[in-house]
Structures are given as C-alpha cells and as structure tokens.
Amino acid sequence: MATGWQLSDLVEISPDLCMHHIRMEEGAKTHRDPQRKLNPHIREEVMKEVLKLLYLGIIYSIPDSEWVSPVHMVPKKSRIQVVTNDRNELVPTRLVTGWRMCIDYRKLNAATSKDHFPLPFIDQMLERLTGKQYFCFLDGYSGYFQIYVDPEDQSKTTFTCPFGTYAYKRMPFGLCNAPGTFQRCMMSIFSDLLEDCIEIFMDDFTVYGDSFEACLHHLDKVLESYRAKTLVLNFKKCHFMVIEGIVLGHIVSEKGIQVDPAKVDVIAKLPYPTNQKELLKEKLVTAPIIRSPNWNLPFKIMCDSSDLAVGAVLGQKIDGKSYVIFYASKTLNQAQRNYDTKEKKMLAAVYSFEKFRPYLLGSKNSIGR
C-alpha cells in the first residue's frame, strides 16, 4: 500500500483491471468549443495546473481533436462559517481559499452513451455501519488519476486553454461516466469484503468490526487488497481504530446515526429565531439520533399532512422506547393542495408506503397519525 502526499505519489491501476471508456451515442456529432477569456490571475492558475499535469504525465499536448472542451475555473471554498456583513448582520458564508481547474465537458457528455452502474444507497450504507464498535475511515488519494483512459478515447478529453490543447491519459473529473467507472473498479477490487467488513462510496472507505480485534483483522485484509492493486491512500485524511467518525456528512457510531455537529454549529450561531421559518434552525440542531432497523421487529409509520406538504417518520419500538429510523417529506403540487383534509391524509399514507417500501416488504407494520 502507498500513501499519497502529492500527485507524484500516484501509481496507476493496471489497465487490465480497470480502464475508462467514452462510448458515443449513435449518430453523435463532434463539437469543438473555443477557449474562454481568462483574467491574468486565473490565467496564471491555469498555467500552474497545466504545467503540473504535464510534468506528471497525466495530460499531454495534442495538435488536433474532433472533440475540444473549454477550461472552467471554480473557486475552492472553506467550510460554512458565520460572519458579519456590511449591515452588521450574522450570515453564513464560505470563503474562497483557492481555485480548481475543471473542464466543461457538457457537450461531450450529452453525446456520450451513459453508463448506468449504480452507486450505493447512502441511507442503507449508513444503516449497515451503525451498531459497530470500531471503525477505520480511509480516503483514496486522487483516485480518478489512477485510472487510465482508453487510448482510443483520450482525444475526446481534449481541452483548450491559452497555452494550447491537451488531452488526458488518466480519467479526469467532469466526465459523465467517471463515477460509475470508479465505483465499479473499487467494488471489483474489494468484492470479497463488501458488506462483510467494508463499505465503499467512491473514494471513501469505511472498515468496521464488532470488536477491536475484529476491526484490526478486517483492516489488515483491506490494506492487503490496497497493496495488491497499488491503490494510494491520503494518509492525512485517514482515521484508524476509532469508535465514531464522519461518513458522507453523518456521524456513525455504536449508538446510531447523527448529523455532523460542524454543520449544525453554523446554524446555532445564527440569531435566535423570531418567526416560524427561523424556528427550523432550532429544530435542525436538536434532531434525535437515527437508529439502524432491527429486521426482526415490526415497523411503525407516523404520517401527517398540512396545506403545503406531507411528512412521515419510520420508527421502531425497542425495549419500550421509540426510535427513529427514517424521516421523509415532500411539498404538494398545485393540484394536491386543492385536496380536502381527508384526501391529504390519505396522500400522506400512500407517500409513506411508497417511500418506506424497501423496509416494509415482508415485515410487520403499523401506521398512525
């Protein structure tokens, strides 16, 4: 296993194991976009990124291509912070910390035949993690750049900037099928360990165990797969043998699932609510812990409606206490808002059964208001 501190630490995944293809829709017409104007500051940022990627062999100069896409610079932003504006009001904002070079592949993506490889359902993945005693959270280092683009398709990744036209040897961000390629690759590598001791969502890997020894044993098996396939970890973002941690914005632990406090702290710092809309702030920061379901116990649905929306809660009673498993809600369209009270309540019940169907099939259930 390698740990990555910079892009030069990356090792390519064997093309025999995984390679990205860009297959076009039948009859797709090629398209060449012109370069976009850049101010001097952004131009310098583009030059730095192009030179770095050229040096590392991730891109190469290409004289011509039937597909050319423009560079687009987007700001890198900090986490949400509460600051004082010009009118001395507290407002949430995100500060610009740098710039990221992206390629606007919208025209290419529109003509690309779509890969429908599925990504995991986040809620089900979190449910499988709850109740475990120990975790290891591993983060892949620039995993996209470890995957080669098929040489026959590399010219389709061509981008234009003030310094020329370049194509990618390795898979860039922005291609519509890149997430599917990456997830398929990771699931292939760890196929014998999935849902047994590891959960994978793109480049976020969560190893778990019911005891310290079990988690350590599982970690050893996962790292052995890392070594065998030359994957690279971002060591600065990895956490080993901990009892809780953040997975896709949620804290998972033996107790259950909670919202990341860093996200609700921003809400809590805003002024005290003075109306119904602002009252949501208070409710958001006091949300209860969500539990994973016990499939041997019956589920209970609580649902209701208002003039504008329907809402539902899926729960279970364990040892005499009620626990939340899932919240769901949706706004009503104009036609539904014209329903009478009984019809809206029936709509809430129908919505509940549709939303919670994966939990309810084959289970004992009850419904209430």
Buried (B, 14 or more C-beta within 10 A) or exposed (E): BBEBEEBEBBEBBEEEEBBBEBEBEEEBEEBBBEBBEBEEEBBEBBBEBBEBBBEBEBBEEBEEBEBBBBBBBEEEEEEBEBEEEEEEEEEEEEEEEEBEBBBBBBBBBEBBEEBEEEEBEEBBBBBBBBBBBBBBBBBBBBBBBBBBBBEEBBBBBBBBBBBEBBBBBBBBBBBBBBBBBBBBBBBEBBEEBBEEBBBBBBBBBBBBBEEEEBBBBBBEBBBEBBEEBBBBBBBEEBEEEEEBBBBBEBBBBEBBBBBEEEBBBBBEEBEEEEEEEEEEBEEEBEEEBBBBBBEEEEBBBBBBBEEEBBBBBBBBBEEEEEBBBBBBBBEBEEEBEEBEEEEBBBBBBEBBBEBBEEBBEEBEBEBEE
